[in-house]
Amino acid sequence: MREGWKTDRLESVITKFIVPQRDRPKVFDGDVPWCRIEDFDGVYLSKSKSGLCVSQEVIDSMPLRVYPKGTVIVSCSADLGRCAIVAVPLITNQTFIGLVPSEDIDSLYLYYLMGSKATELNAMASGATIKYLSKKKFQELQIPIPPLPEQKQIVSILDQAFAAIDQAKANMEKNIANAKELFQSKLNEIFSQKGEGWEEKTFGELSTRIGDGLHGTPQYDENGDYYFINGNNLNNGIIEIKEGTKQINQEEYLKHRKELNSNTVLVSINGTLGNVAFYNDEPIILGKSACYINFMEIVYKHYIKYLIKSPLFFKNMADESTGATIKISP
């Protein structure tokens, strides 16, 4: 603990704890925002993304508790420790508790401090299914309280740090976008040119079978040894068995399986078009958004993977597709 700092209960620097109410307005026709956890976007909270607002008449008649400007609101249920500073007077549901800071604590310092306490708040919360932290436990929370000038210095340092993180994130996203654009350009350049001895053939001419998966729902079995996959299970050459991937038993597998082999390429044909995976004897059956192409041995499947990712392929796919689904031969 640095000189001049002290540790005290949170209630020592809070002038008012605003405990949320469970009542939800039935009429939204005013100008006071009604905010929920999904409206949190950055440090300050000033509006409901869904446009829900309540009139002062409704607020007075229920009555509803209004969080004044400058209040630090903290999630006291579910996503514990999620914080925002109220930028305009607003109301919320029962997910939040409002901390109205005294003149001894800077609201931004309190915001950063409470955000750092998420793990501690979860440990203090009660409830088996949905955790909840009471007003009493918030009041008893021990916090470091530096002198006000040092609080503002800490806030300044943190503001700079988070601004640098945001800039680094933006730069990274821009670099990724540039890399993707360069990759697509290179693919287009390679697959658009025609070298000596090149031929143009359709997938039908280069394969023994093209089809898609089951147009329906198999009978699931959570103890089954086989998996029902779709286009969203295909990723960069790999079939991903995800946590939510449904299982089936051997009887369902034998009923719906397709004849796949070591040169089978799987392609997503619904939703996100063009995800690719190779079949490697995985215990799977296919859904309708997963197309399979059994290529002949003269075809190198890794070449096909990059061909499918190219703009040229997507142009041809768009020409053959309707809506978001490509046409597949039976």
Sequence and secondary structure as in RCSB ss.txt:
>XXXX:A:sequence
MREGWKTDRLESVITKFIVPQRDRPKVFDGDVPWCRIEDFDGVYLSKSKSGLCVSQEVIDSMPLRVYPKGTVIVS
CSADLGRCAIVAVPLITNQTFIGLVPSEDIDSLYLYYLMGSKATELNAMASGATIKYLSKKKFQELQIPIPPLPE
QKQIVSILDQAFAAIDQAKANMEKNIANAKELFQSKLNEIFSQKGEGWEEKTFGELSTRIGDGLHGTPQYDENGD
YYFINGNNLNNGIIEIKEGTKQINQEEYLKHRKELNSNTVLVSINGTLGNVAFYNDEPIILGKSACYINFMEIVY
KHYIKYLIKSPLFFKNMADESTGATIKISP
>XXXX:A:secstr
  TT EEEEGGGGEEEEE   S   S   SSEEEE GGG  SSEE   TT  EE HHHHHHTT   B TT EEEE
 BSSTT EEEESS BEE TTEEEEEE TTS HHHHHHHHHTTHHHHHHH B SSS B  HHHHHH EEEE  HHH
HHHHHHHHHHHHHHHHHHHHHHHHHHHHHHHHHHHHHHHHHHS  TT     HHHHEEEEEE BSS     TT S
EEEE GGGEETBEE   TT EEE HHHHHHH     TTEEEEE SSSTT EEE  S SEEEBTTEEEEEE TTS 
HHHHHHHHHSHHHHHHHHHHEETTEE    
